[in-house]
Amino acid sequence: MLFEYTRRRSIRSPVTDAPTFKVKHLTQTAATDKPTVDLSHLIDRSYNYHSPRELHWHLADRLGLAPAALAVREAADA
């Protein structure tokens, strides 16, 4: 399963002083003959993620899948 996200800026982490991001939009991409599925409602979009890897693990946990069963990438700018 492939998921794409669009990020929006957020705060710097008070713990690590690293930049974080919030997810603006999350979709599950499908084969070219099928439409994408909007899954934004499945995650807390107010959460400040520290990395795409953290989003990957959070999404795998939320969907009850092994992390290797899905891929997460940032959507290309349109």
C-alpha positions as CSV (number, residue, x, y, z in Angstrom):
1,M,0.0,0.0,0.0
2,L,1.3,3.4,-0.9
3,F,0.3,6.5,1.0
4,E,1.0,10.1,0.0
5,Y,0.9,13.1,2.3
6,T,1.0,16.8,2.0
7,R,2.7,18.6,4.8
8,R,2.1,21.9,6.4
9,R,4.7,23.6,8.6
10,S,4.5,23.4,12.3
11,I,6.6,24.4,15.3
12,R,10.1,23.5,16.3
13,S,10.2,20.7,18.8
14,P,10.7,22.0,22.3
15,V,12.6,18.8,23.1
16,T,14.9,18.3,20.2
17,D,14.7,21.9,18.6
18,A,14.2,20.2,15.3
19,P,11.5,21.3,12.8
20,T,8.3,19.4,12.8
21,F,5.4,19.2,10.3
22,K,1.7,18.5,10.4
23,V,-0.2,16.5,7.8
24,K,-2.5,18.6,5.7
25,H,-3.8,15.8,3.5
26,L,-3.3,12.0,3.4
27,T,-4.3,9.8,0.5
28,Q,-3.9,6.1,-0.4
29,T,-2.8,5.9,-4.0
30,A,-4.1,3.2,-6.2
31,A,-3.5,1.8,-9.6
32,T,-4.0,4.3,-12.4
33,D,-7.4,3.1,-13.3
34,K,-8.7,3.5,-9.7
35,P,-9.2,6.8,-7.8
36,T,-7.2,7.7,-4.8
37,V,-8.8,7.4,-1.4
38,D,-8.7,10.3,1.1
39,L,-7.7,9.0,4.5
40,S,-7.0,12.3,6.2
41,H,-9.7,11.5,8.8
42,L,-7.8,8.5,10.1
43,I,-4.9,10.4,11.7
44,D,-4.6,13.3,14.1
45,R,-3.7,16.2,11.8
46,S,-2.8,18.4,14.7
47,Y,0.1,16.2,15.7
48,N,3.6,17.5,15.1
49,Y,5.6,14.8,13.3
50,H,9.4,14.9,13.5
51,S,10.0,12.9,10.3
52,P,8.2,11.0,7.5
53,R,9.4,7.8,9.3
54,E,7.4,8.7,12.3
55,L,4.3,9.2,10.2
56,H,5.0,5.8,8.5
57,W,5.1,4.0,11.9
58,H,2.1,5.9,13.2
59,L,0.1,5.0,10.0
60,A,1.1,1.3,10.2
61,D,0.0,1.2,13.8
62,R,-3.3,3.0,13.1
63,L,-4.1,0.6,10.3
64,G,-2.9,-2.5,12.1
65,L,-0.3,-3.3,9.4
66,A,3.3,-4.3,9.6
67,P,5.4,-1.3,8.7
68,A,6.9,-3.2,5.7
69,A,3.4,-3.6,4.3
70,L,3.1,0.1,3.4
71,A,5.1,2.9,2.0
72,V,4.7,6.6,2.7
73,R,6.0,9.5,0.5
74,E,5.4,13.2,0.3
75,A,3.2,14.2,-2.6
76,A,4.8,16.0,-5.4
77,D,3.9,19.7,-5.7
78,A,1.2,20.2,-8.3
